[in-house]
Structure formats: structure tokens, C-alpha cells
Amino acid sequence: MVRRRQRERSVWEVVLPDADKLWPDALRRMDRLIDDEALAEVVANALERRWPHSRRRGRPGTPADVVLRMLVLKHLYRWSYTELEQEVRANLVYRAFARISCEVAPDAKTILKIAQALGPAVIQTLHRRVVELAVRGGVVKGRRLRVDTTVIETNIHYPTDSSLLTDGVRVATRTLKKIEAAIGRGRRAVRNRMRSVTRRGLEIMYAARSPKTREGLGPQLSAVARHDARAVLRDADTMTRRVRRRLRAVDDRTRRRMTGLQARLRTIIPLIRRVIAQTEQRVLHGDTHVPDKVMSLFEPHTEGIRKGKLVKPTEFGKLVTIQEAEHQIVTAYAVHAERPADQTLWVPALDAHQQIFHRAPHLAAADRGFASAANEKAATTRGVRRMVLPRPGPNTPARRAHERQRWFRRGQRWRVGCEGRVSVLKRRHGLHRCLYHGLAGTERWVGLGVIANNLLVIAARPAPP
């Protein structure tokens, strides 16, 4: 049964009469800010959709405001779920902030399952509500807008053809062994090829380090690794036919387990075939620009993105748009399923700003990737008076004079602050690497990090007179 709030029960006033002095000022202001009925209602409505009768039946669940506050603590301090459970149980301030008081603190697995029920749309709704609270409190008025893009990496190792083939053979073999244990051994047992595949992978890695063996030995070893991967695929096809014949003759428990393992095979086998195909294209034909290249078997939505960084030329993850107003409030964010051109993100950013503040910004700024004549015209049409969009490449004398104006240069300096905000999001709130799974998990990770950032920024601002 879903509960909105924890019932009032506290003995801290008796045990510790001065417990309120333990609170940090920022956390106290944040506590008052999220003590909002609309925020708790959004979480409660999402929890009620988990099961058909969650609203009225079942044992009392974790209250919605406790869930919200614990997730805020997690992404505020970059804790894992285990660290979150330990810190909240051991710290009086965190217990009071999470509205747990003398009740039993939810364990890490409970919060993890509840957090997975809050989809990307729910997190977006929570973020919009936090921005509304910032507008209502006078922290932000929407006079300025700046937009930038960054990459949030997925939690994968550096993708190489040999490592992807090794991952595919390992996962497929492990799944086939589980199916064999459930339905019994056939005429021929499933062969474990991990020893030879791991050895080939190490030999490929060592050969790649030496210029002398890179050209001759590398393709030969890759061919051996591909041969082992194809052998595992043949075993998977054979096991799939056996499972299809045996499903009717097993009990319900075994059938459910076999169905789940079969679904796992149906997911992993096409990815292994794509890895084999892209390996052949690179080794045999020298083609490194294969469309829809697989970067990970566990996070298949990962893309290889180049942002022009010298330290890290290629980043593996998803492109994220961060949109800010004045006073470092992130008013909108977006995780893109496929990397778009920066020029296509300018108009949606203006529309989102106008939808939030019901007015066009006085100043709108972005880097050179967003600049185009069409984008400047779109901003003028929407009522933006000053646009800071420096044109790339050689410019005309009139354009150079335009970009040398004092207000334009000041707008450029203000736009650079978006780089700092992105850095803060990555260092303080963990947006450098997503630890949730899937594209939806990436959206939830980014959204919760942005919410924690906004709450901290709002709490740090002095109250308006």
C-alpha cells in the first residue's frame, strides 16, 4: 500500500533538545524547499502504478516523501545505495531529513527497486516542479539563457573488437550452461570455449602494442576469435531448438526460468552477430566507419562521440543537453537517443525556456556549434533581443564588428559559465559516468543529478527580502 508521508513520530526533542543545531544551513533550506505536496504526489502516483492494487492493498510501503528525500541524498553526495542505507541509519540529521525519525530505515534493495519504478517521465516532472519552486521563490526569472552539450559515459570498458567478442562468448556460454543444467545434457555437451577465447584476446592485445606484429598477427588472431564466436552461435541455435521442444514437458517453475534464459539469448545473439560483422569489416576491408556500431553488449545504446578533446578524443556514452538560466539553475535537460547536430538543439531550447517562464529571454547564448542564420532568425522571431552565437570560420567585416561589441563579449563570458556548471554536475553529482542501466536509466541518472544540483543552488541563495 502506497503512503504519501511518514506518520509523525519523533523523540529527538526529548533525547536531544538541541538537535536542530546539528543541521547544515544548506540542508535545512533544502528540507523546507522539498516539503512540497506536489513533489510527494508525483512520486506517490508513480508508486501506485507499480501493481494493480498498490493504492489500497498490501502492507504499508515506504512513504513517497521518504523515497524522494533519500534519492536526493544519494545524488547530492554521490553515494551508492549501500552507502545511502548506512549513512541514513547512522546519522541523526539524515534520518530527520529523510523523515524516518524512529521508524525502520529502508534497506538498499528496497530503495533500488522503488527508484527503478520512477521512470524518466516522473523524474522530468519532479525537475519541472523544482524549477517552478525556484521561479516562485524569486531565485530565477528567465532573463538569460545558455545552452551547452556534454557526454555522459556509460559504465563500460573501452570497446575493442577482441574484448567485445570475448564478452559475447562469455555471456552466451554462461547462459547456455544454465539452460543445459535446467533441461539436461543432449547428445553433445555445451563446450566452454572461454579459455581459448581469453587467450586469443590477450594475444591480440599484445600484438596490437607492437608495430611489427600489428599488421600480420592481429588479423589472424581476430579470425580465430571470430571462429570461436561463430561456434558459440551454432551451439546457441541448437540449444534454442532443444528449449522449444522441451518447454511443454517441464513444470511451470522450470518453464519460467527457461523462458527468461531464452529471452536473454534472443537479446545477446543479434549483438554478437553485429560484433562479428563489424570486426570483419575492419579487419578484412579496413572499414572503421560501420553504421550502428556496437560499443557494448551490456549497454547497447552506447555511442562513440567525438567532442574534440585532446585528453579523451572519443567518449562512449550519450549526448546530453544542459540548459541554464541565471543563477546557475538548470531549467531543462535532455538525453538524446542518437547524437543530433548542435544546430538542431537551439530552437527546442528557446521553446522550452518560453514554456517555463512564459517569456523569451533577454539574452540567449551558445557556442559556435549552435550558430546559423536560421537559428538567429528563429530567436529574433521569438522575441530574443540579444543573441550570442559566434559564427565559425572566417567572417565578414560587418560580422566581426558585430561580435566585437561590448554586450556580445560580455555575453560570451557569461556563456562560458555553462562549462563550469557541466563540470560541477560531473564532479559533484556523478554525471561523468552513469551507473544505471539502459537509456531510461541514463535519463533517470541525469535527471536526479540535475535535481540535486538545483536544490543545492537554490538552498545556497539568500532568501529574497
C-alpha positions as CSV (number, residue, x, y, z in Angstrom):
1,M,0.0,0.0,0.0
2,V,1.4,3.4,-1.0
3,R,1.7,6.1,1.6
4,R,2.3,9.8,0.9
5,R,4.1,10.7,4.1
6,Q,5.6,9.2,7.2
7,R,3.4,9.4,10.2
8,E,4.6,12.0,12.8
9,R,6.6,10.3,15.4
10,S,9.8,11.8,16.9
11,V,11.6,11.7,20.2
12,W,14.6,13.8,19.2
13,E,13.1,16.8,21.0
14,V,13.3,14.8,24.2
15,V,16.6,12.9,23.7
16,L,18.4,15.8,22.1
17,P,16.8,19.2,22.8
18,D,19.4,21.0,20.6
19,A,19.4,18.5,17.7
20,D,18.3,21.3,15.4
21,K,21.7,22.9,15.7
22,L,23.3,19.8,14.0
23,W,21.8,20.7,10.7
24,P,23.9,22.3,8.0
25,D,22.3,25.5,6.7
26,A,22.0,24.4,3.1
27,L,20.4,21.1,4.1
28,R,17.9,22.9,6.3
29,R,16.8,25.2,3.5
30,M,16.7,22.2,1.1
31,D,14.4,20.4,3.7
32,R,12.0,23.3,3.6
33,L,12.1,23.5,-0.2
34,I,11.1,19.9,-0.9
35,D,8.5,19.8,1.8
36,D,6.1,20.3,-1.0
37,E,2.8,18.3,-1.5
38,A,3.2,18.3,-5.3
39,L,6.6,16.6,-5.2
40,A,5.3,13.8,-2.9
41,E,2.2,13.4,-5.0
42,V,4.2,12.8,-8.2
43,V,6.2,10.1,-6.5
44,A,3.1,8.5,-4.9
45,N,1.3,8.4,-8.3
46,A,4.2,6.6,-9.8
47,L,4.4,4.1,-7.0
48,E,0.7,3.4,-7.3
49,R,1.2,2.3,-10.9
50,R,3.7,-0.5,-9.9
51,W,0.9,-3.0,-9.1
52,P,-2.9,-3.0,-9.8
53,H,-3.9,-2.7,-6.2
54,S,-1.0,-0.8,-4.7
55,R,-3.2,2.1,-3.7
56,R,-5.5,0.2,-1.3
57,R,-4.0,-3.2,-0.6
58,G,-0.8,-4.7,0.7
59,R,1.4,-3.9,3.7
60,P,2.4,-0.3,4.2
61,G,5.2,0.6,1.8
62,T,7.9,3.2,2.1
63,P,6.3,6.7,2.1
64,A,6.7,8.8,-1.1
65,D,8.4,11.7,0.7
66,V,10.9,9.3,2.3
67,V,11.7,7.9,-1.2
68,L,12.2,11.4,-2.7
69,R,14.4,12.6,0.2
70,M,16.6,9.5,0.2
71,L,17.1,9.8,-3.6
72,V,18.0,13.4,-3.2
73,L,20.6,12.5,-0.5
74,K,22.0,9.8,-2.7
75,H,22.7,12.0,-5.7
76,L,23.6,15.0,-3.6
77,Y,26.6,13.2,-2.0
78,R,27.2,10.6,-4.8
79,W,26.5,7.6,-2.5
80,S,25.8,4.1,-3.6
81,Y,22.6,2.5,-2.4
82,T,24.5,0.6,0.3
83,E,26.3,3.8,1.4
84,L,22.9,5.6,1.4
85,E,21.4,3.0,3.7
86,Q,24.4,3.1,6.1
87,E,24.6,6.9,6.3
88,V,20.9,7.4,6.8
89,R,20.8,4.7,9.6
90,A,23.8,6.1,11.4
91,N,23.2,9.9,11.1
92,L,20.6,11.7,13.1
93,V,20.5,14.6,10.7
94,Y,20.0,12.4,7.6
95,R,17.3,10.4,9.4
96,A,15.5,13.7,10.2
97,F,15.9,15.0,6.7
98,A,14.6,11.7,5.2
99,R,11.6,11.9,7.6
100,I,12.4,8.5,9.1
101,S,12.9,9.5,12.7
102,C,12.3,6.4,14.9
103,E,11.0,4.2,12.0
104,V,13.0,1.5,10.4
105,A,15.1,2.9,7.6
106,P,14.5,1.2,4.2
107,D,17.4,-1.0,3.1
108,A,19.4,-0.5,-0.1
109,K,17.5,-3.1,-2.2
110,T,14.1,-1.5,-1.3
111,I,15.2,1.9,-2.4
112,L,16.8,0.5,-5.6
113,K,13.5,-1.2,-6.6
114,I,11.5,1.8,-5.8
115,A,13.8,4.1,-7.8
116,Q,13.5,1.9,-10.8
117,A,9.8,2.4,-10.7
118,L,10.3,6.1,-11.1
119,G,10.7,6.3,-14.9
120,P,12.3,9.2,-16.9
121,A,8.9,10.9,-17.2
122,V,8.5,11.0,-13.5
123,I,11.9,12.4,-13.0
124,Q,11.2,15.1,-15.6
125,T,8.0,16.0,-13.7
126,L,9.9,16.3,-10.5
127,H,12.6,18.5,-12.2
128,R,9.9,20.8,-13.6
129,R,8.4,21.2,-10.2
130,V,11.7,22.1,-8.6
131,V,12.2,24.8,-11.3
132,E,8.7,26.1,-10.5
133,L,9.7,26.4,-6.9
134,A,12.8,28.3,-7.9
135,V,10.7,30.7,-10.0
136,R,8.2,31.1,-7.2
137,G,10.9,31.9,-4.7
138,G,12.4,34.6,-6.9
139,V,15.7,32.7,-7.5
140,V,15.4,32.7,-11.3
141,K,13.4,35.0,-13.6
142,G,14.3,33.7,-17.0
143,R,16.0,36.8,-18.3
144,R,19.0,34.8,-19.6
145,L,19.5,31.5,-21.4
146,R,22.6,29.5,-22.2
147,V,22.9,26.0,-23.7
148,D,25.6,23.5,-24.0
149,T,26.1,19.8,-24.7
150,T,28.2,17.2,-23.0
151,V,28.7,13.4,-22.9
152,I,27.7,11.2,-20.0
153,E,29.7,8.0,-20.3
154,T,28.1,4.6,-19.8
155,N,29.6,2.2,-17.3
156,I,31.6,0.1,-19.8
157,H,35.2,-0.8,-20.5
158,Y,37.0,0.5,-23.5
159,P,35.4,-1.3,-26.5
160,T,37.7,-3.3,-28.8
161,D,36.7,-6.0,-31.3
162,S,38.5,-8.7,-29.3
163,S,37.0,-7.6,-25.9
164,L,33.5,-7.5,-27.4
165,L,33.9,-11.0,-28.9
166,T,35.2,-12.2,-25.5
167,D,32.2,-10.7,-23.7
168,G,29.8,-12.2,-26.2
169,V,31.3,-15.7,-25.9
170,R,31.3,-15.4,-22.1
171,V,27.7,-14.3,-21.7
172,A,26.4,-16.8,-24.3
173,T,28.3,-19.7,-22.8
174,R,27.1,-18.9,-19.3
175,T,23.5,-18.7,-20.5
176,L,23.8,-22.0,-22.4
177,K,25.3,-23.7,-19.4
178,K,22.3,-22.6,-17.3
179,I,19.9,-23.9,-19.9
180,E,21.7,-27.2,-20.1
181,A,21.6,-27.5,-16.3
182,A,17.8,-26.9,-16.4
183,I,16.8,-29.3,-19.3
184,G,19.7,-31.8,-19.2
185,R,22.6,-32.6,-21.5
186,G,21.9,-33.5,-25.1
187,R,23.9,-35.7,-27.4
188,R,26.8,-33.3,-27.0
189,A,27.5,-31.1,-24.0
190,V,27.9,-27.4,-24.4
191,R,31.6,-26.7,-24.8
192,N,33.1,-23.9,-22.7
193,R,35.5,-22.0,-25.0
194,M,36.3,-19.2,-22.6
195,R,39.9,-20.5,-22.1
196,S,40.8,-20.3,-25.8
197,V,38.9,-17.1,-26.4
198,T,40.5,-15.3,-23.4
199,R,43.9,-16.4,-24.6
200,R,43.2,-15.1,-28.1
201,G,42.1,-11.8,-26.6
202,L,45.3,-11.4,-24.7
203,E,47.4,-12.3,-27.7
204,I,45.5,-9.7,-29.8
205,M,46.1,-7.1,-27.1
206,Y,49.9,-7.9,-27.0
207,A,50.1,-7.9,-30.8
208,A,48.4,-4.5,-31.0
209,R,51.1,-3.0,-28.9
210,S,53.9,-3.9,-31.3
211,P,54.0,-2.3,-34.7
212,K,55.8,-5.3,-36.1
213,T,53.1,-7.8,-35.3
214,R,50.1,-5.5,-35.6
215,E,49.6,-5.9,-39.3
216,G,50.4,-9.6,-39.7
217,L,49.4,-11.4,-36.5
218,G,46.4,-9.2,-35.5
219,P,44.1,-10.3,-38.4
220,Q,44.9,-13.9,-37.9
221,L,44.1,-13.9,-34.2
222,S,40.9,-11.9,-34.9
223,A,39.9,-14.7,-37.3
224,V,40.4,-17.3,-34.6
225,A,38.3,-15.3,-32.1
226,R,35.5,-14.9,-34.7
227,H,35.6,-18.6,-35.4
228,D,35.1,-19.3,-31.7
229,A,32.3,-16.8,-31.5
230,R,30.5,-18.5,-34.5
231,A,30.9,-21.9,-32.8
232,V,29.1,-20.5,-29.8
233,L,26.3,-19.1,-32.0
234,R,25.9,-22.6,-33.5
235,D,25.6,-24.0,-30.0
236,A,23.0,-21.3,-29.2
237,D,20.9,-22.2,-32.3
238,T,21.0,-25.9,-31.3
239,M,20.0,-25.1,-27.7
240,T,17.2,-22.8,-28.8
241,R,15.7,-25.7,-30.8
242,R,16.0,-28.0,-27.8
243,V,14.4,-25.5,-25.5
244,R,11.5,-25.1,-27.9
245,R,10.8,-28.8,-27.9
246,R,11.2,-29.2,-24.1
247,L,9.0,-26.3,-22.9
248,R,5.8,-28.3,-23.0
249,A,7.2,-31.2,-20.9
250,V,8.6,-29.2,-17.9
251,D,7.0,-27.8,-14.8
252,D,5.9,-24.1,-14.5
253,R,8.9,-23.1,-12.5
254,T,11.4,-24.5,-15.0
255,R,9.4,-23.1,-17.9
256,R,9.6,-19.6,-16.5
257,R,13.3,-19.9,-15.9
258,M,13.9,-21.3,-19.4
259,T,11.8,-18.6,-21.0
260,G,13.9,-15.9,-19.2
261,L,17.1,-17.5,-20.4
262,Q,15.8,-17.9,-23.9
263,A,14.9,-14.2,-23.9
264,R,18.4,-13.4,-22.8
265,L,19.8,-15.4,-25.7
266,R,17.5,-13.6,-28.1
267,T,18.9,-10.3,-26.9
268,I,22.6,-11.2,-26.9
269,I,22.8,-13.3,-30.1
270,P,22.0,-10.5,-32.6
271,L,24.5,-8.2,-30.8
272,I,27.2,-10.9,-31.2
273,R,26.4,-11.2,-34.9
274,R,26.8,-7.5,-35.3
275,V,30.1,-7.5,-33.5
276,I,31.4,-10.3,-35.8
277,A,30.2,-8.3,-38.8
278,Q,31.9,-5.1,-37.7
279,T,35.1,-6.9,-36.9
280,E,35.2,-8.4,-40.4
281,Q,34.6,-5.0,-41.9
282,R,37.5,-3.6,-40.0
283,V,40.0,-6.5,-40.3
284,L,39.2,-7.6,-43.9
285,H,38.1,-4.4,-45.6
286,G,39.7,-1.7,-43.4
287,D,36.3,0.0,-42.8
288,T,36.2,1.6,-39.4
289,H,33.0,3.6,-40.0
290,V,30.4,0.9,-39.7
291,P,26.9,2.3,-39.1
292,D,25.2,1.4,-35.8
293,K,28.5,0.0,-34.3
294,V,28.1,-2.0,-31.1
295,M,30.2,-0.5,-28.3
296,S,29.0,-2.7,-25.5
297,L,26.9,-5.9,-25.2
298,F,25.6,-4.8,-21.8
299,E,24.8,-1.2,-22.7
300,P,24.0,-1.5,-26.4
301,H,22.7,2.1,-26.6
302,T,26.2,3.4,-26.1
303,E,27.6,5.7,-28.9
304,G,31.1,6.7,-29.7
305,I,31.1,10.5,-29.6
306,R,33.9,12.9,-30.5
307,K,33.9,16.3,-28.9
308,G,37.3,17.5,-29.9
309,K,39.1,16.9,-26.6
310,L,42.8,16.2,-26.7
311,V,42.8,14.1,-23.5
312,K,39.9,12.0,-24.5
313,P,39.2,12.1,-28.2
314,T,36.4,9.6,-28.2
315,E,33.8,9.3,-25.4
316,F,31.5,6.3,-25.1
317,G,28.0,7.2,-23.8
318,K,25.1,9.5,-24.7
319,L,24.9,13.2,-25.6
320,V,23.2,15.4,-23.0
321,T,21.9,18.9,-23.5
322,I,22.1,21.2,-20.4
323,Q,20.1,24.4,-20.4
324,E,20.6,27.1,-17.8
325,A,19.1,30.4,-16.8
326,E,20.7,32.9,-14.5
327,H,22.0,32.0,-11.0
328,Q,23.1,28.5,-12.3
329,I,19.6,27.0,-12.3
330,V,19.4,24.1,-14.8
331,T,16.0,24.7,-16.3
332,A,15.9,21.8,-18.8
333,Y,18.0,18.8,-19.8
334,A,17.7,16.1,-22.5
335,V,19.4,12.8,-23.1
336,H,19.4,12.1,-26.8
337,A,18.9,8.5,-28.1
338,E,21.1,9.4,-31.2
339,R,23.5,12.2,-31.4
340,P,21.9,15.2,-33.1
341,A,23.7,18.2,-34.7
342,D,24.1,21.1,-32.2
343,Q,22.3,23.5,-34.6
344,T,19.1,21.4,-34.2
345,L,19.1,21.9,-30.4
346,W,18.8,25.7,-30.4
347,V,15.1,26.1,-31.3
348,P,13.9,23.4,-28.8
349,A,15.9,25.2,-26.1
350,L,14.2,28.5,-26.8
351,D,10.8,26.9,-26.9
352,A,11.4,25.1,-23.6
353,H,12.6,28.4,-22.0
354,Q,9.4,30.2,-23.2
355,Q,7.2,27.3,-21.9
356,I,8.8,27.5,-18.4
357,F,8.9,31.3,-18.0
358,H,6.2,32.4,-20.4
359,R,8.6,34.9,-21.9
360,A,11.5,35.0,-24.2
361,P,15.0,35.5,-22.7
362,H,16.6,38.9,-23.0
363,L,19.9,37.3,-23.7
364,A,20.4,33.8,-25.3
365,A,24.0,32.4,-25.7
366,A,25.6,29.2,-27.0
367,D,28.9,28.2,-28.6
368,R,29.8,28.1,-32.3
369,G,28.2,24.7,-32.9
370,F,24.7,26.2,-32.4
371,A,25.3,29.2,-34.8
372,S,23.5,29.6,-38.0
373,A,21.4,32.2,-39.8
374,A,18.3,30.2,-39.3
375,N,18.8,29.9,-35.6
376,E,19.4,33.7,-35.3
377,K,16.2,34.3,-37.2
378,A,14.3,31.9,-35.0
379,A,15.5,33.7,-31.9
380,T,14.5,37.1,-33.3
381,T,11.1,35.8,-34.2
382,R,10.5,34.5,-30.6
383,G,11.5,37.9,-29.2
384,V,15.1,37.4,-28.1
385,R,16.8,40.8,-28.2
386,R,20.4,39.8,-27.9
387,M,21.8,36.6,-29.3
388,V,25.4,35.5,-28.6
389,L,26.0,33.0,-31.4
390,P,29.6,33.4,-32.7
391,R,29.9,32.3,-36.3
392,P,32.6,29.6,-37.1
393,G,35.2,30.2,-39.8
394,P,36.1,33.5,-41.5
395,N,33.6,36.3,-41.1
396,T,32.8,39.4,-43.0
397,P,33.9,42.8,-41.6
398,A,30.4,43.6,-40.6
399,R,30.1,40.3,-38.7
400,R,33.4,40.8,-37.0
401,A,32.3,44.3,-35.9
402,H,29.1,42.8,-34.5
403,E,30.9,40.2,-32.5
404,R,33.3,42.8,-31.1
405,Q,30.5,44.8,-29.4
406,R,30.7,45.1,-25.6
407,W,27.4,43.3,-24.9
408,F,28.4,40.5,-27.3
409,R,31.7,39.9,-25.5
410,R,30.0,40.1,-22.1
411,G,27.5,37.5,-23.3
412,Q,30.3,35.2,-24.4
413,R,32.0,35.5,-21.0
414,W,28.7,34.6,-19.3
415,R,28.2,31.7,-21.7
416,V,31.5,30.1,-20.5
417,G,29.9,29.6,-17.1
418,C,27.9,26.8,-18.6
419,E,31.1,24.8,-19.0
420,G,31.7,25.3,-15.3
421,R,28.1,24.1,-14.5
422,V,28.7,21.0,-16.6
423,S,31.9,20.4,-14.7
424,V,30.1,20.7,-11.3
425,L,27.4,18.3,-12.4
426,K,30.1,15.8,-13.4
427,R,32.3,16.2,-10.3
428,R,29.8,16.7,-7.6
429,H,26.7,14.8,-8.8
430,G,28.3,12.0,-10.9
431,L,27.3,13.0,-14.4
432,H,30.7,11.9,-15.7
433,R,29.6,8.3,-15.7
434,C,26.1,6.8,-15.5
435,L,25.8,3.8,-13.1
436,Y,22.2,2.9,-14.1
437,H,21.4,0.5,-16.9
438,G,19.8,1.3,-20.3
439,L,18.8,4.6,-21.9
440,A,16.0,5.0,-19.4
441,G,18.5,4.6,-16.6
442,T,20.7,7.3,-18.2
443,E,17.8,9.7,-18.2
444,R,17.0,8.9,-14.6
445,W,20.6,9.4,-13.6
446,V,20.9,12.7,-15.3
447,G,17.6,13.9,-14.0
448,L,18.3,13.1,-10.4
449,G,21.7,14.7,-10.6
450,V,20.2,17.9,-12.1
451,I,17.5,18.0,-9.4
452,A,20.2,17.6,-6.6
453,N,22.2,20.4,-8.2
454,N,19.2,22.7,-8.4
455,L,18.2,22.1,-4.8
456,L,21.7,22.8,-3.7
457,V,21.9,26.0,-5.7
458,I,18.5,27.2,-4.5
459,A,19.4,26.5,-0.9
460,A,22.7,28.4,-1.2
461,R,20.9,31.5,-2.5
462,P,20.0,34.1,0.1
463,A,16.2,34.4,0.7
464,P,14.7,37.4,-1.1
465,P,13.6,40.3,1.0
